[in-house]
Amino acid sequence: MYCLMGYQCNNSCLFCATGTDGKGLSTNEIMKFIDTNLCEGGHILFTGGEPTIRKDFPEIVKYTKDTYNARITILTNSTMFADSGFADNVCRYIDTAECSFYAHTPTVHDYVVQNPGSYNKTVTGIQALINHDVEVHVRTLINLRPTFRQLPDITEQIHDLFGVDKIWYSGLDLCGNLLAHPELVVKLQTAEYYLEKAIEVAEEHKMAPYLMFYPLCLLSPYHRALVIPETQRGTINSYISDQCNHHKGHGYDYAFGKRCSRCRKMNECYGVWSNYLAKYGENELSPIP
């Protein structure tokens, strides 16, 4: 299950898909959702915004683990875990952390997340999660203009700093804060070469690379199996508060070009973000014969 807890965050990423506006869930709303939907031994992903900045976050993950023995995953910028007391208190309840890491230099990282000092806290936080035996996956972006050429270097640094065995690459959704900063996006085709090189770096270091919401036709045949297939989409039960100022289809609002109907892989492909397709068109998409 996917629980979006709210939109507040301690970063202000220029590319954030959600933004920070909108009312999040109350503690009671989250507890009610858990009790209504979660089964013994189930799996739940908490996200935001940044879920860990909520004062009730330790209480919620403890309740979820103690009551349902659930597998708990969080989508996080990791900075709160730079606080050793917070890490000691919370990590015991977390099974998996999907951690964002956007640039391999502090200057660029702190610029794109609009938070001075965030790079160092991110690195310290991810290392704390690992030291507490939390399974860590690191996520980075494919077509962000300040960083797309550095994708191989970012991948190398993720290996050197954290030694994780899974890395996720994601294309940008043209919504949220990016509506005010469209210049930060490059076309997926422009970043294609650097993504392929980054995947090669990951494989050299025995890191398993994964891609989500990325068209199969923009990858070499050898790498197409790395894209999470569309058939897995229906396995996630999504919940977003009615009070949250965001459309409920977020995260799965994807589309295909007209020419995609001629592709033999269309039933396995996510296509691209619908907003991306509306802005850039389908010329870079080539049906796989």
C-alpha positions in Angstrom: 0.0 0.0 0.0 1.1 3.6 -0.8 0.4 6.2 1.9 1.1 9.8 1.0 1.2 11.4 4.4 1.4 15.0 3.3 3.3 17.6 1.4 5.6 19.4 3.9 9.3 18.9 3.3 12.6 20.2 4.7 13.9 20.6 1.1 12.4 22.8 -1.6 13.5 20.8 -4.7 13.1 22.8 -7.9 11.8 19.7 -9.7 9.5 18.4 -6.9 6.4 16.7 -8.5 4.1 17.5 -5.7 5.1 20.9 -4.2 4.4 21.7 -0.6 0.9 23.1 -0.9 -2.1 21.1 0.3 -3.3 19.6 3.6 -1.8 16.3 4.6 -3.2 13.5 6.6 -3.8 13.8 10.3 -2.4 11.1 12.7 -5.9 9.7 13.1 -6.5 9.6 9.3 -3.3 7.6 8.9 -4.1 5.2 11.7 -7.6 4.7 10.3 -6.2 3.9 6.9 -3.7 1.5 8.3 -6.3 -0.3 10.4 -8.8 -0.5 7.5 -6.4 -1.7 4.8 -3.3 -3.3 6.2 -3.2 -7.0 6.9 -0.9 -9.0 9.1 2.5 -9.1 7.5 1.5 -6.6 4.8 3.7 -4.1 3.0 3.2 -0.3 3.2 5.2 2.6 1.7 5.1 5.9 3.5 5.9 9.0 1.4 5.2 12.7 1.2 6.6 15.4 1.0 9.1 14.2 3.5 7.4 11.8 5.8 10.2 11.8 8.5 9.8 15.4 9.4 6.3 14.7 10.9 6.4 14.7 14.7 4.1 11.6 14.7 6.3 9.7 12.3 8.0 7.6 15.0 4.7 6.8 16.6 3.1 5.8 13.3 5.9 3.4 12.1 6.1 1.8 15.6 2.3 1.3 15.6 2.4 -0.2 12.1 5.3 -2.6 12.9 4.0 -3.6 16.4 0.4 -4.1 15.4 0.7 -5.7 12.0 4.3 -6.9 11.8 4.3 -5.1 8.4 7.1 -4.5 6.0 7.7 -0.8 6.1 9.3 1.2 3.2 9.8 4.9 3.2 10.6 7.3 0.4 12.9 9.9 1.9 15.6 12.5 1.4 17.4 10.9 4.4 18.4 14.1 6.1 16.5 13.4 9.3 18.6 10.3 9.8 21.7 12.5 10.1 20.5 13.0 13.7 21.8 9.9 15.5 19.0 10.1 18.1 16.3 10.1 15.4 18.0 7.2 13.6 18.4 5.1 16.7 14.7 5.6 17.5 13.2 5.1 14.1 15.4 2.7 12.1 14.4 -0.3 14.2 11.0 -0.1 12.5 12.1 0.5 8.9 12.8 -2.3 6.6 13.6 -0.5 3.4 14.5 3.1 2.6 14.3 4.5 -0.9 16.7 7.4 -0.7 17.1 10.3 -3.1 20.5 11.4 -4.2 20.6 14.0 -7.0 24.1 15.1 -7.6 27.7 14.1 -6.8 28.8 17.5 -5.7 27.5 19.4 -2.7 27.1 22.7 -4.7 24.9 21.2 -7.4 22.9 19.0 -5.0 22.2 21.8 -2.6 21.2 24.1 -5.5 18.6 21.7 -7.0 17.1 20.9 -3.6 17.3 24.6 -2.5 18.7 23.7 0.9 22.3 24.6 1.9 24.0 21.8 3.7 21.5 19.2 2.5 24.2 17.2 0.6 26.2 16.5 3.8 23.1 15.6 5.7 21.9 13.3 2.9 25.1 11.4 2.8 25.3 11.1 6.6 21.6 10.0 6.8 22.0 7.3 4.1 25.1 6.0 5.8 23.2 5.9 9.2 20.3 3.9 7.6 22.8 1.4 6.3 24.6 1.2 9.6 21.2 0.4 11.2 20.8 -2.5 8.8 18.0 -0.9 6.8 17.9 -2.0 3.2 18.7 1.1 1.2 17.9 1.7 -2.4 19.2 5.0 -3.9 17.1 7.0 -6.5 18.4 9.6 -8.9 17.0 11.5 -11.9 17.6 10.9 -15.6 16.8 14.2 -17.4 17.5 17.0 -14.9 19.5 19.6 -16.8 22.2 20.4 -14.2 23.0 16.7 -13.7 22.1 14.5 -16.7 25.7 14.5 -18.1 27.0 13.5 -14.7 24.8 10.4 -14.4 27.8 8.0 -14.7 29.7 10.0 -12.0 26.6 10.1 -9.8 26.3 6.3 -10.1 30.0 5.9 -9.3 29.7 8.0 -6.2 26.6 6.2 -5.0 28.6 3.0 -5.1 31.7 4.5 -3.5 29.8 6.3 -0.7 27.1 3.7 0.2 28.0 0.3 -1.4 24.3 -0.3 -2.1 23.2 -3.1 -4.5 20.1 -1.3 -6.0 19.9 2.0 -7.8 16.8 3.5 -9.4 16.7 6.0 -12.3 13.6 8.0 -13.0 12.4 10.5 -15.5 11.0 13.8 -14.4 7.2 14.4 -14.3 6.4 17.9 -15.6 4.2 19.0 -12.7 4.6 20.6 -9.3 7.5 22.9 -8.9 8.7 22.1 -12.5 5.9 24.1 -13.9 7.8 27.2 -12.7 11.1 25.8 -13.9 10.6 24.0 -17.2 14.2 24.9 -18.3 15.5 22.3 -15.8 14.2 19.5 -18.0 16.0 18.0 -21.0 14.4 15.5 -23.3 14.8 11.9 -22.4 16.5 11.3 -25.8 19.1 13.9 -24.9 20.0 12.1 -21.7 19.9 8.6 -23.3 23.6 8.3 -23.9 24.5 9.2 -20.3 21.9 6.9 -18.8 23.2 4.0 -20.8 26.8 4.8 -19.5 25.5 5.1 -15.9 23.8 1.7 -16.2 27.1 0.2 -17.4 28.8 1.7 -14.3 26.2 0.3 -12.0 26.5 -3.2 -13.6 30.3 -3.0 -13.3 29.9 -2.5 -9.6 27.3 -5.3 -9.2 24.6 -2.8 -8.5 21.2 -3.8 -9.9 19.8 -0.8 -11.9 16.1 -0.2 -12.3 14.1 2.3 -14.3 10.5 3.4 -13.8 8.2 5.3 -16.2 10.8 5.2 -19.0 10.0 4.2 -22.6 11.6 0.9 -23.7 12.4 2.3 -27.1 14.9 4.7 -25.7 17.1 1.9 -24.3 19.3 -0.7 -25.9 17.7 -4.1 -26.2 20.1 -5.4 -23.6 18.8 -2.9 -21.0 15.1 -3.0 -21.7 14.6 -5.7 -19.0 15.6 -3.1 -16.4 12.4 -1.1 -16.7 9.8 -2.1 -14.1 7.0 -3.6 -16.3 3.6 -2.0 -16.6 2.1 -5.2 -15.4 3.3 -4.5 -11.8 1.3 -1.3 -11.6 -1.9 -3.0 -10.5 -0.2 -4.5 -7.4 -0.1 -1.2 -5.5 -3.1 0.1 -3.6 -2.9 3.9 -3.6 -4.3 6.2 -0.9 -4.2 9.9 -1.0 -6.2 12.2 1.3 -9.2 14.0 -0.2 -7.9 17.1 1.5 -4.5 16.9 -0.3 -4.3 19.4 -3.2 -3.0 16.9 -5.7 -4.6 14.6 -8.3 -5.1 11.0 -7.2 -3.6 9.6 -10.4 -0.1 11.0 -9.5 2.6 8.5 -10.0 0.8 6.5 -12.6 -0.4 9.3 -15.0 1.4 8.0 -18.1 0.6 8.1 -21.8 1.7 6.8 -25.2 2.1 8.4 -28.6 0.0 7.4 -31.6 2.9 5.6 -33.1 3.3 3.5 -30.0 0.4 1.4 -31.1 2.7 -0.2 -33.7 5.2 -1.3 -31.0 5.3 -4.9 -30.1 6.4 -4.0 -26.6 3.6 -1.6 -25.8 1.9 -4.0 -23.4 5.0 -4.2 -21.3 5.9 -0.5 -21.5 4.9 2.4 -19.2 5.2 4.9 -22.0 6.1 8.4 -20.6 4.6 10.9 -18.2 1.4 12.4 -19.9 2.6 15.9 -19.2 6.0 15.1 -20.7 4.3 13.8 -23.9 2.1 16.9 -24.1 5.1 19.2 -23.9 7.6 17.3 -26.1 5.5 15.2 -28.4 6.2 11.7 -29.6 9.0 12.3 -32.1 11.6 10.7 -29.9 9.5 7.5 -29.4 10.2 4.8 -32.0 8.0 1.7 -32.1 10.0 -1.5 -31.5 9.4 -3.8 -34.5 
